[in-house]
Amino acid sequence: MSRLPLSNVRIADFTWLGAGSFTTKIFADYGADVIKIESGQRLDALRKSPPYKDRIEGVNRSGYFADRNSSKRSITLNLKTEEGRALARRIIMESDVVANNFSPGVMEKFDLGYDAVRAIKPDIVYLSMSMQGQGGPEAHYLGYGLTMGALTGLHNSAGLPDREPTGTGTNYPDHIPNPTHAAFAVLAALRHRRRTGQGQHIDLAQIEPTICLLGPSVVAYTANRDTPVRVGNQHAAYAPYGVFPCRGEDRWIALGARTDEQWHALLDALQGAQLAQDARFASAPSRWAHRAELNNELAALTRGFDRDGLMKSLHEIGVPAGAVNDAGDVLADPQLAHRQHWVRLEHPEMGMTTYSALPMRLSRTPSEPRLPAPMLGQHTEQICRDLLGMPDMEINDLRQKGVLA
């Protein structure tokens, strides 16, 4: 394998939970030495988040934590002690990037804010990923992915028109917009440093990339002062468009027909010729006006079909369709298997576990999760000894004093 593209980068990683950890995972899987600085007293909440391997709880058994922290090393430091903060500064001195996703002021309490770090490492690239940014009237607000979904209008867009907002079922900001925006910014800052020798502070307000998911809603309001309403699985202009039951327990297919050609092809596939004669469904506007009745009629037909077989036959005649997969289906998906998306690694406590590869494939520098997620503090002695040059006697002394904890 070619040398990984980020193998010359080291990150002092103070992030926790979802968005921050996913950001640094991108760098770790592409070869960066990501040192996850943790606390045994205040655990990363993902370490305490299910699902747990074999349903046995433990700080090293969370599948959620594992997938977000592949290829990293872990050191435990008690930052409430001066010795712990001193060790953190020594790690930073050997690093290119410092990353955190705390609220403003938290890193400053440990004397590890940007100004303090820049004083000892002038060319550092320093990433801050708070919810609302480092300044402004709401900068001090504490928020998570669920909060960001609510504040940006994402939750208000999800659900049925006559029901309360449901949200997205997962914390989209943690998984999609914020890690990728942050990683892009860090790469740009590293390139700038390589060209100029100058570091800089990246102030990413996670609420702002999340707004990128609401593009059509923002445009609708700015152009016409229209506030989009919740439509569930429906389309605002076309029918049929939604999710329909198939043969078997909890098996579904998503399909849509935007044109008359697709509509008639769908009826042929479903053996629903009688619906072609129904005046309610004779045109696209009429189908949309009677979409509730139409959905009921189609559901009665799709129930008799195998989900995957129906998806394939609809693809062949040009009707958009997709099987609604569950987790087991996704893990067994042949396309993902072909792309080697799922990577199996041996974890010291969980045994053989499954990790997501990054969704990008670089032809000259392919990468994948190289190491399983670290055990809590697994690499403490290794980092102290090999990176910081500390003798065993000093390491043991700091451990006894509760600094390496």
Secondary structure, DSSP 8 states (H G I E B T S, - for coil): ----TTTT-EEEE---TTHHHHHHHHHHHTT-EEEEEE-SSS--GGGG-S-BGGG---TT-BHHHHHHSTT-EEEE--TTSHHHHHHHHHHHHT-SEEEE---TTHHHHTT-SHHHHHHH-TT-EEEE--SS-SSSTTTT----HHHHHHHTTTGGGSS-TTS-----SS-HHHHTHHHHHHHHHHHHHHHHHHHHS--EEEE--THHHHHGGGHHHHHHHHHH-------TT--SS-SSEEEEE-SSTT-EEEEE--SHHHHHHHHHHHT-HHHHT-GGGSSHHHHHHTHHHHHHHHHHHHTTS-HHHHHHHHHHTT--EEE---HHHHHT-HHHHHTT-EEEEEETTTEEEEEE--S---SSS-----S----TTTTHHHIIIIIT---HHHHHHHHHTTS--
